[in-house]
Amino acid sequence: MNKIIKTIFKIFLLLIVAGFIFIAWANYSIKKESDASVSYNIADVPETKTALLLGTSKNLNSGLPNAYFYNRIQAAIDLYKSGKIKYIIVSGDNSTKDYNEPEDMLLTLMKYGIPQDHIFLDHAGFRTLDSVVRAKEIFGQTKLVIISQKFHNERAVFLAKQNGIEAFGYNAKDVNKYAGFKTNMREYLAKAKAYWDLLLGVEPKFGGEKILIP
């Protein structure tokens, strides 16, 4: 009986070690593959018809403004006003009646002078994979500038390229390391899951009718 327990314990330990190795490898690989295609410098961004602005909540659970949200909005405004992009797909979670990331982003972008007819809503961007693939399959875009923080852009650009999209990530300003610690830790697992989804051939949760961007 002791031998069986020891064997089970060894297998359990090996699985844990293998899991850590896979997470570390996935993070290294995604960062390496996307490194040349993400930048904080607007001059590095290629002129592209459409940007994909990845959603996040407008406010934190505490009710305070979410810096990730407003920094992404500012990055989108800077890109649009620089002439680098003409249209913006805002993609995010709209899973409940009272929570609507794309709508919040639309209203905030309009508040800063971006015309409503240059903004397209994707209410089914529940995950980064969904947002990226839907930009191609629903909105017909095979070339994108993706807007988010660097840690998120690395994964989004990687997923876009794996799905046949020419993508470049424009990095919004990050938040301070203390405030973003939990998010950055979660990202390590998210990058591993991105690889896992590719291996399993995971597709977006929802399809839908094609939406034409002029």
Salt bridges, closest charged atoms under 4 A:
ASP117 OD1 - HIS118 NE2 3.86
ASP122 OD1 - ARG134 NE 2.84
ASP130 OD1 - ARG127 NE 2.75
GLU154 OE1 - LYS191 NZ 3.25
GLU187 OE2 - ARG155 NE 2.82
GLU187 OE2 - LYS191 NZ 3.05
ASP197 OD2 - ARG127 NH1 3.60
ASP197 OD1 - LYS193 NZ 3.15
